[in-house]
């Protein structure tokens, strides 16, 4: 088994505690609310939200022709990491590995679903929100693609996930900015 790792950072105007709560702790409710065509719903299969919880994410069916327009207007993405909006994938299942509410970190592993394309066994994500000097935050993400045998991860697969992740994160930021008392 091989492991391909990539890291990413995004700055945000929202303070870390608010962004962590919206983007990670309440994402199962918030994202289907603000972008149902991306994430239709999140189903808890096992557990109560903490480590060990198994969740199935059902993707929406946004037509590809509307995807770029919608992302340009709303700029949304899911902190679940690899999300291919537009009906390309139907669902994914992930396991929550750890949540640290004091340090604003969460980790989870994608363990099933059509996002695990040929050659990819699982994808683990470590997400963290840290304070930035301007009062906002920096979202830091490390993703590890665990491949079967010597399989390679397609760069287009990574790029698509990163772009969609950025768009979702920015949509959450826009929602929290527009509804400051909600979080």
Secondary structure as GFF3:
##gff-version 3
##sequence-region A 1 183
A	DSSP	beta_strand	2	12	.	.	.	ID=ss1
A	DSSP	alpha_helix	16	20	.	.	.	ID=ss2
A	DSSP	pi_helix	21	25	.	.	.	ID=ss3
A	DSSP	alpha_helix	27	34	.	.	.	ID=ss4
A	DSSP	beta_strand	39	46	.	.	.	ID=ss5
A	DSSP	beta_strand	54	59	.	.	.	ID=ss6
A	DSSP	alpha_helix	64	74	.	.	.	ID=ss7
A	DSSP	beta_strand	91	100	.	.	.	ID=ss8
A	DSSP	beta_strand	105	113	.	.	.	ID=ss9
A	DSSP	beta_strand	120	131	.	.	.	ID=ss10
A	DSSP	beta_strand	137	147	.	.	.	ID=ss11
A	DSSP	alpha_helix	155	178	.	.	.	ID=ss12
###
